[in-house]
Amino acid sequence: MVIDDKLKDIQTRAAEIAEQMNSGNVSGAELTRLSKEYSQLSEILPLVNEYFAIKQGIDDANEMLHDAELKSVAAEQLDELNHKLPDIERKLQIALLPRDEADDNSVIMEIRAGVGGEESALFAGDLYNQYKSYAMRHGWTTEVIDENPTSLHGYKEIIFKIDGAGAYARLKFESGIHRVQRVPETEAGGRIHTSAASVAVMPQAQDIDIVIDDKDIRIDVFRASGAGGQHVNKTDSAVRITHFPTGIVVTCQNERSQFQNKAAAMAVLRSKLYEKQRNEQQNASNSARKSMVGSGDRSEKIRTYNFPEQRVTDHRIKLTLYKLDDILAGGPALDEMIDALIAADQLDRLANLE
């Protein structure tokens, strides 16, 4: 069978890589590349081994059926293994789905207040704290790149980086419009208001992913405003980069030096260009796929946080959890929702293969 041959190739390749790494003849970039490939293969190897063990068990049980004394035992074993086989085959199908090349990347996130005035800005702050707590719980680090805070400690806009292996794989389905329904702190009459904030999640691009030509950008420096320490309004430390071919403009003023702000702004620009490139490639090669789970459409309403009912609903997969406080705290309930989104995306991709 073709699938069996492919799985045997995986076993063979994993053994080859292990032998190479243990030989002591590889180092540096090559060792890093082999380690990454072996790590990816190691995720699927237990399933491959279990699959072949079940297949061998079925063959052995079929042989035992010819023995009168072992026939009843063999029939029972055969029934059990034949029930296990479809499950392991489905797990292997999911594990063998093409990997998103950016899944292992760190991410850059942008949260912008939408309709709703100050209440929307406060909700944008809630979302930032949610993802910051979620990152901390997963052992990732968070760094603010640029922010536009309001007087009530909300954000008109905040851009931040989450550093950690696999961050993009977990957070990429968070892109879109997040809506909140609650009584605002600024509401004296106790009426429930609806407001929204947009979230964009981009894989952090490396220098090798995106090359930016100096002639395609203009870098302006100006005095920082807002929080940032004694250097604010005293030195031209803030940086604005304009990318002419796309019209993308990136600003950074949170770091203490012009050099640091330029590096941070370039990282955001590179990630925006990387995301644009990936979207164009996906649209060109996979235009038939219409699943909203994986589209990353920033204008699509994806989730509602209803405070009076303590519920959070993800509209793409019709999932409602009455665990609002835990989700906003970046707790296990947010993982529950993200796991459901990942599973829905996997099923959608399987359906498109079949």
SESE-903767 format. One record per residue (C-alpha): residue number from 0; residue in one letter; x, y negated, z negated. Coordinates in steps of 0.1 Angstrom, whole numbers. Each point is the difference from the previous one (the first is absolute). Layout:
N
+-----+--------+-------+-------+-------+
| num | residu |  east | north |    up |
+-----+--------+-------+-------+-------+
| NUM |      A |     X |     Y |     Z |
...
+-----+--------+-------+-------+-------+
END
This chain:
354
+-----+--------+-------+-------+-------+
| num | residu |  east | north |    up |
+-----+--------+-------+-------+-------+
|   0 |      M |     0 |     0 |     0 |
|   1 |      V |    11 |   -35 |     8 |
|   2 |      I |    -6 |   -13 |   -36 |
|   3 |      D |    20 |    29 |   -14 |
|   4 |      D |    29 |    -9 |    22 |
|   5 |      K |    -2 |   -36 |   -10 |
|   6 |      L |     0 |     9 |   -37 |
|   7 |      K |    30 |    24 |     4 |
|   8 |      D |    18 |   -29 |    17 |
|   9 |      I |    -6 |   -21 |   -31 |
|  10 |      Q |    14 |    27 |   -23 |
|  11 |      T |    30 |     4 |    23 |
|  12 |      R |     6 |   -38 |     2 |
|  13 |      A |    -2 |    -4 |   -38 |
|  14 |      A |    26 |    28 |    -5 |
|  15 |      E |    23 |   -16 |    26 |
|  16 |      I |    -2 |   -34 |   -17 |
|  17 |      A |     6 |    15 |   -35 |
|  18 |      E |    31 |    18 |    14 |
|  19 |      Q |    13 |   -32 |    16 |
|  20 |      M |    -4 |   -20 |   -32 |
|  21 |      N |    16 |    26 |   -21 |
|  22 |      S |    30 |     4 |    24 |
|  23 |      G |    16 |   -33 |   -11 |
|  24 |      N |     6 |    -9 |    36 |
|  25 |      V |   -26 |   -28 |     2 |
|  26 |      S |    -1 |   -33 |   -18 |
|  27 |      G |   -12 |   -36 |     2 |
|  28 |      A |   -29 |    -8 |    24 |
|  29 |      E |    -2 |    36 |    13 |
|  30 |      L |    -4 |    14 |   -35 |
|  31 |      T |   -27 |   -26 |    -7 |
|  32 |      R |   -18 |    10 |    32 |
|  33 |      L |     2 |    37 |    -7 |
|  34 |      S |   -12 |    -5 |   -36 |
|  35 |      K |   -30 |   -19 |    12 |
|  36 |      E |    -9 |    27 |    26 |
|  37 |      Y |     5 |    28 |   -26 |
|  38 |      S |   -22 |   -19 |   -25 |
|  39 |      Q |   -28 |    -2 |    26 |
|  40 |      L |     4 |    37 |     9 |
|  41 |      S |     0 |     9 |   -37 |
|  42 |      E |   -35 |   -14 |    -4 |
|  43 |      I |   -14 |    25 |    25 |
|  44 |      L |    22 |    30 |    -7 |
|  45 |      P |   -20 |    14 |   -30 |
|  46 |      L |   -31 |     0 |    23 |
|  47 |      V |    19 |    17 |    28 |
|  48 |      N |    13 |    27 |   -24 |
|  49 |      E |   -34 |     5 |   -14 |
|  50 |      Y |   -15 |     3 |    35 |
|  51 |      F |    24 |    27 |    10 |
|  52 |      A |    -4 |    18 |   -33 |
|  53 |      I |   -38 |     2 |     6 |
|  54 |      K |     5 |    11 |    35 |
|  55 |      Q |    24 |    28 |   -11 |
|  56 |      G |   -25 |     9 |   -27 |
|  57 |      I |   -28 |     4 |    25 |
|  58 |      D |    22 |    22 |    22 |
|  59 |      D |    10 |    22 |   -30 |
|  60 |      A |   -36 |     3 |   -11 |
|  61 |      N |   -11 |    10 |    35 |
|  62 |      E |    26 |    28 |    -1 |
|  63 |      M |   -12 |    11 |   -34 |
|  64 |      L |   -36 |     4 |    14 |
|  65 |      H |    12 |    32 |    17 |
|  66 |      D |     9 |    16 |   -34 |
|  67 |      A |   -31 |    15 |   -16 |
|  68 |      E |    13 |    -5 |   -35 |
|  69 |      L |     8 |   -37 |     5 |
|  70 |      K |   -29 |    -9 |    23 |
|  71 |      S |   -22 |   -16 |   -27 |
|  72 |      V |    29 |   -20 |   -14 |
|  73 |      A |    11 |   -11 |    35 |
|  74 |      A |   -35 |   -11 |     9 |
|  75 |      E |    -2 |   -21 |   -31 |
|  76 |      Q |    34 |   -16 |     7 |
|  77 |      L |    -9 |    -6 |    36 |
|  78 |      D |   -32 |   -18 |    -9 |
|  79 |      E |    19 |   -22 |   -24 |
|  80 |      L |    28 |    -9 |    24 |
|  81 |      N |   -24 |    -6 |    29 |
|  82 |      H |   -18 |   -26 |   -22 |
|  83 |      K |    34 |   -17 |    -8 |
|  84 |      L |    12 |    -2 |    36 |
|  85 |      P |   -24 |   -27 |    14 |
|  86 |      D |     8 |   -22 |   -30 |
|  87 |      I |    38 |     2 |     4 |
|  88 |      E |    -4 |    -4 |    38 |
|  89 |      R |   -19 |   -33 |    -6 |
|  90 |      K |    26 |   -12 |   -24 |
|  91 |      L |    27 |     7 |    25 |
|  92 |      Q |   -19 |   -19 |    27 |
|  93 |      I |    -1 |   -30 |   -22 |
|  94 |      A |    36 |     3 |   -10 |
|  95 |      L |    10 |     3 |    37 |
|  96 |      L |   -18 |   -31 |    11 |
|  97 |      P |    24 |   -26 |    15 |
|  98 |      R |    15 |   -21 |   -28 |
|  99 |      D |    -3 |   -38 |     0 |
| 100 |      E |    36 |   -11 |     4 |
| 101 |      A |    -6 |   -28 |   -25 |
| 102 |      D |   -15 |    21 |   -28 |
| 103 |      D |    32 |     1 |   -20 |
| 104 |      N |     5 |   -38 |     3 |
| 105 |      S |    -5 |   -26 |   -27 |
| 106 |      V |   -27 |   -25 |     7 |
| 107 |      I |    -7 |   -37 |     3 |
| 108 |      M |   -35 |   -10 |   -11 |
| 109 |      E |   -19 |   -32 |     6 |
| 110 |      I |   -31 |    -9 |   -20 |
| 111 |      R |   -20 |   -31 |    11 |
| 112 |      A |   -30 |   -15 |   -17 |
| 113 |      G |   -30 |    -1 |    23 |
| 114 |      V |   -35 |   -14 |    -4 |
| 115 |      G |   -10 |    -8 |   -36 |
| 116 |      G |    23 |   -29 |   -10 |
| 117 |      E |    17 |     3 |   -33 |
| 118 |      E |   -17 |    33 |    -8 |
| 119 |      S |    15 |    15 |    32 |
| 120 |      A |    34 |   -12 |   -11 |
| 121 |      L |    -5 |    16 |   -34 |
| 122 |      F |    -9 |    33 |    17 |
| 123 |      A |    31 |    -2 |    21 |
| 124 |      G |    19 |    -2 |   -33 |
| 125 |      D |   -18 |    30 |   -13 |
| 126 |      L |     9 |    20 |    32 |
| 127 |      Y |    37 |   -11 |    -4 |
| 128 |      N |     0 |    12 |   -36 |
| 129 |      Q |   -16 |    32 |    11 |
| 130 |      Y |    26 |     9 |    25 |
| 131 |      K |    28 |   -12 |   -23 |
| 132 |      S |   -12 |    23 |   -27 |
| 133 |      Y |    -5 |    29 |    25 |
| 134 |      A |    36 |    -5 |    12 |
| 135 |      M |    13 |     0 |   -36 |
| 136 |      R |   -18 |    33 |    -7 |
| 137 |      H |    16 |    16 |    30 |
| 138 |      G |    35 |   -12 |    -9 |
| 139 |      W |     1 |   -26 |    27 |
| 140 |      T |    12 |   -36 |    -4 |
| 141 |      T |   -19 |   -31 |    10 |
| 142 |      E |    15 |   -34 |    11 |
| 143 |      V |   -19 |   -31 |     9 |
| 144 |      I |    12 |   -15 |    33 |
| 145 |      D |   -24 |   -30 |     2 |
| 146 |      E |   -30 |   -12 |   -19 |
| 147 |      N |   -26 |   -28 |     0 |
| 148 |      P |   -15 |     1 |   -35 |
| 149 |      T |   -31 |   -19 |   -12 |
| 150 |      S |    -5 |   -19 |   -32 |
| 151 |      L |   -21 |    29 |   -15 |
| 152 |      H |    28 |    25 |     6 |
| 153 |      G |   -14 |    14 |    32 |
| 154 |      Y |    16 |     0 |    34 |
| 155 |      K |    -9 |   -16 |    33 |
| 156 |      E |    27 |    23 |    14 |
| 157 |      I |    27 |    23 |   -13 |
| 158 |      I |    25 |    20 |    19 |
| 159 |      F |    20 |    27 |   -18 |
| 160 |      K |    22 |    30 |     6 |
| 161 |      I |    -4 |    34 |   -16 |
| 162 |      D |    32 |    20 |     2 |
| 163 |      G |    -4 |    38 |    -3 |
| 164 |      A |     3 |    31 |    21 |
| 165 |      G |   -34 |     9 |    14 |
| 166 |      A |   -16 |   -33 |   -10 |
| 167 |      Y |   -14 |    -6 |    35 |
| 168 |      A |   -15 |    36 |     2 |
| 169 |      R |   -20 |    -8 |   -31 |
| 170 |      L |   -10 |   -36 |     6 |
| 171 |      K |    -5 |    -3 |    38 |
| 172 |      F |   -38 |     6 |    -2 |
| 173 |      E |    -4 |   -31 |   -23 |
| 174 |      S |     1 |   -24 |    29 |
| 175 |      G |   -33 |   -18 |     6 |
| 176 |      I |   -26 |   -22 |   -18 |
| 177 |      H |    -6 |     8 |   -37 |
| 178 |      R |   -33 |   -14 |   -13 |
| 179 |      V |    -8 |    -8 |   -37 |
| 180 |      Q |   -35 |    -4 |   -16 |
| 181 |      R |     1 |   -15 |   -35 |
| 182 |      V |    -9 |   -30 |   -21 |
| 183 |      P |    29 |   -25 |     5 |
| 184 |      E |    18 |   -15 |   -30 |
| 185 |      T |   -10 |   -34 |    15 |
| 186 |      E |   -37 |     9 |     2 |
| 187 |      A |   -20 |   -14 |   -29 |
| 188 |      G |   -34 |    14 |    11 |
| 189 |      G |    11 |    36 |    -2 |
| 190 |      R |    -8 |     7 |    37 |
| 191 |      I |    18 |    27 |    19 |
| 192 |      H |    22 |   -13 |    29 |
| 193 |      T |    15 |    18 |    29 |
| 194 |      S |    35 |    -9 |    12 |
| 195 |      A |    28 |    17 |    19 |
| 196 |      A |    37 |     2 |     5 |
| 197 |      S |    20 |    15 |    29 |
| 198 |      V |    28 |    25 |    -5 |
| 199 |      A |    27 |     8 |    26 |
| 200 |      V |    24 |    28 |    -5 |
| 201 |      M |    31 |     2 |    22 |
| 202 |      P |    28 |    25 |     0 |
| 203 |      Q |    33 |   -17 |    -8 |
| 204 |      A |    21 |     0 |    31 |
| 205 |      Q |    37 |     6 |     1 |
| 206 |      D |    25 |   -18 |    22 |
| 207 |      I |     1 |    30 |    24 |
| 208 |      D |   -38 |    -1 |     4 |
| 209 |      I |    -3 |   -36 |    11 |
| 210 |      V |    28 |   -22 |    15 |
| 211 |      I |    -8 |   -37 |    -1 |
| 212 |      D |    19 |   -23 |    25 |
| 213 |      D |    12 |   -33 |   -15 |
| 214 |      K |   -14 |   -19 |    30 |
| 215 |      D |   -35 |    13 |    -7 |
| 216 |      I |    -3 |   -16 |   -35 |
| 217 |      R |     2 |   -34 |   -16 |
| 218 |      I |    10 |    -3 |   -37 |
| 219 |      D |   -12 |   -30 |   -19 |
| 220 |      V |    10 |    -8 |   -36 |
| 221 |      F |   -20 |   -22 |   -24 |
| 222 |      R |    -4 |    -6 |   -37 |
| 223 |      A |   -18 |    27 |   -19 |
| 224 |      S |   -32 |    -8 |   -18 |
| 225 |      G |   -18 |    17 |   -30 |
| 226 |      A |    15 |    25 |   -24 |
| 227 |      G |    37 |     9 |     4 |
| 228 |      G |    21 |   -16 |   -26 |
| 229 |      Q |    21 |   -32 |    -2 |
| 230 |      H |    12 |     2 |    36 |
| 231 |      V |   -36 |    -8 |    12 |
| 232 |      N |    -3 |   -33 |    18 |
| 233 |      K |    37 |    -7 |    -5 |
| 234 |      T |    16 |    21 |    28 |
| 235 |      D |   -11 |    10 |    35 |
| 236 |      S |    -2 |    37 |    -9 |
| 237 |      A |   -33 |    10 |    16 |
| 238 |      V |     1 |    15 |    34 |
| 239 |      R |   -25 |     2 |    29 |
| 240 |      I |     7 |    22 |    30 |
| 241 |      T |   -19 |    -3 |    32 |
| 242 |      H |     1 |    28 |    26 |
| 243 |      F |    -6 |   -15 |    34 |
| 244 |      P |   -10 |    30 |    21 |
| 245 |      T |   -28 |    10 |   -24 |
| 246 |      G |    -8 |   -33 |   -19 |
| 247 |      I |     5 |    18 |   -33 |
| 248 |      V |    10 |   -25 |   -28 |
| 249 |      V |    15 |    13 |   -33 |
| 250 |      T |     7 |   -21 |   -31 |
| 251 |      C |    19 |     9 |   -31 |
| 252 |      Q |     8 |   -22 |   -30 |
| 253 |      N |     0 |    23 |   -30 |
| 254 |      E |    38 |     7 |    -1 |
| 255 |      R |    24 |   -24 |   -16 |
| 256 |      S |    22 |    -5 |    31 |
| 257 |      Q |    -5 |    -8 |    36 |
| 258 |      F |    20 |    31 |     9 |
| 259 |      Q |   -22 |    23 |   -20 |
| 260 |      N |   -32 |   -16 |    14 |
| 261 |      K |    13 |     4 |    35 |
| 262 |      A |     7 |    37 |    -6 |
| 263 |      A |   -34 |     6 |   -15 |
| 264 |      A |   -18 |   -19 |    28 |
| 265 |      M |    19 |    19 |    27 |
| 266 |      A |   -10 |    33 |   -17 |
| 267 |      V |   -37 |   -11 |     2 |
| 268 |      L |     4 |   -11 |    36 |
| 269 |      R |    17 |    33 |     9 |
| 270 |      S |   -28 |    20 |   -16 |
| 271 |      K |   -27 |   -21 |    18 |
| 272 |      L |    16 |     6 |    33 |
| 273 |      Y |     4 |    37 |    -8 |
| 274 |      E |   -37 |     3 |    -9 |
| 275 |      K |    -9 |   -18 |    32 |
| 276 |      Q |    22 |    24 |    21 |
| 277 |      R |   -15 |    30 |   -18 |
| 278 |      N |   -36 |   -12 |     6 |
| 279 |      E |     7 |    -6 |    37 |
| 280 |      Q |    15 |    35 |     4 |
| 281 |      Q |   -29 |    16 |   -19 |
| 282 |      N |   -26 |   -19 |    21 |
| 283 |      A |    18 |    10 |    32 |
| 284 |      S |     5 |    37 |    -8 |
| 285 |      N |   -30 |     8 |   -22 |
| 286 |      S |   -29 |   -23 |    12 |
| 287 |      A |   -25 |    28 |    -3 |
| 288 |      R |     3 |     1 |   -38 |
| 289 |      K |   -25 |   -21 |   -18 |
| 290 |      S |     3 |    10 |   -36 |
| 291 |      M |    -2 |   -31 |   -22 |
| 292 |      V |    20 |    18 |   -27 |
| 293 |      G |    32 |    -4 |    19 |
| 294 |      S |    -6 |   -31 |    20 |
| 295 |      G |    14 |   -25 |   -25 |
| 296 |      D |   -24 |   -26 |    14 |
| 297 |      R |     4 |   -30 |   -23 |
| 298 |      S |   -34 |   -14 |    10 |
| 299 |      E |   -19 |    31 |   -10 |
| 300 |      K |   -19 |     1 |   -33 |
| 301 |      I |    15 |    32 |   -16 |
| 302 |      R |    -9 |    -2 |   -37 |
| 303 |      T |   -24 |   -16 |   -25 |
| 304 |      Y |     7 |    -5 |   -37 |
| 305 |      N |   -33 |    -4 |   -19 |
| 306 |      F |     6 |   -11 |   -36 |
| 307 |      P |   -36 |     2 |   -13 |
| 308 |      E |    -2 |    37 |    10 |
| 309 |      Q |    37 |     7 |    -7 |
| 310 |      R |     3 |    16 |    35 |
| 311 |      V |    24 |    -1 |    29 |
| 312 |      T |   -12 |    12 |    34 |
| 313 |      D |    23 |     7 |    30 |
| 314 |      H |   -23 |    -6 |    30 |
| 315 |      R |    22 |    20 |    25 |
| 316 |      I |    -5 |    33 |   -17 |
| 317 |      K |   -32 |    -8 |   -20 |
| 318 |      L |    18 |     7 |   -33 |
| 319 |      T |   -13 |   -16 |   -32 |
| 320 |      L |    18 |     3 |   -33 |
| 321 |      Y |   -14 |   -15 |   -33 |
| 322 |      K |    35 |    -7 |   -12 |
| 323 |      L |     5 |   -37 |     8 |
| 324 |      D |    22 |    -8 |   -30 |
| 325 |      D |    24 |    29 |     7 |
| 326 |      I |     2 |    -8 |    37 |
| 327 |      L |     8 |   -37 |    -6 |
| 328 |      A |    26 |    11 |   -26 |
| 329 |      G |    17 |    20 |    28 |
| 330 |      G |    -8 |    32 |   -20 |
| 331 |      P |    -7 |    36 |    11 |
| 332 |      A |   -34 |   -10 |    14 |
| 333 |      L |    18 |   -20 |    27 |
| 334 |      D |    20 |    31 |     9 |
| 335 |      E |   -32 |    19 |     2 |
| 336 |      M |   -13 |   -25 |    25 |
| 337 |      I |    32 |     0 |    20 |
| 338 |      D |     2 |    38 |     0 |
| 339 |      A |   -35 |     1 |    15 |
| 340 |      L |    10 |   -25 |    27 |
| 341 |      I |    31 |    21 |     9 |
| 342 |      A |   -21 |    32 |     2 |
| 343 |      A |   -26 |   -17 |    22 |
| 344 |      D |    27 |   -13 |    23 |
| 345 |      Q |    15 |    35 |     2 |
| 346 |      L |   -34 |    16 |     9 |
| 347 |      D |    -5 |   -27 |    26 |
| 348 |      R |    33 |     7 |    16 |
| 349 |      L |    -6 |    37 |    -1 |
| 350 |      A |   -34 |    -5 |    18 |
| 351 |      N |    18 |   -20 |    27 |
| 352 |      L |    24 |    29 |     5 |
| 353 |      E |   -27 |    26 |     3 |
+-----+--------+-------+-------+-------+
END
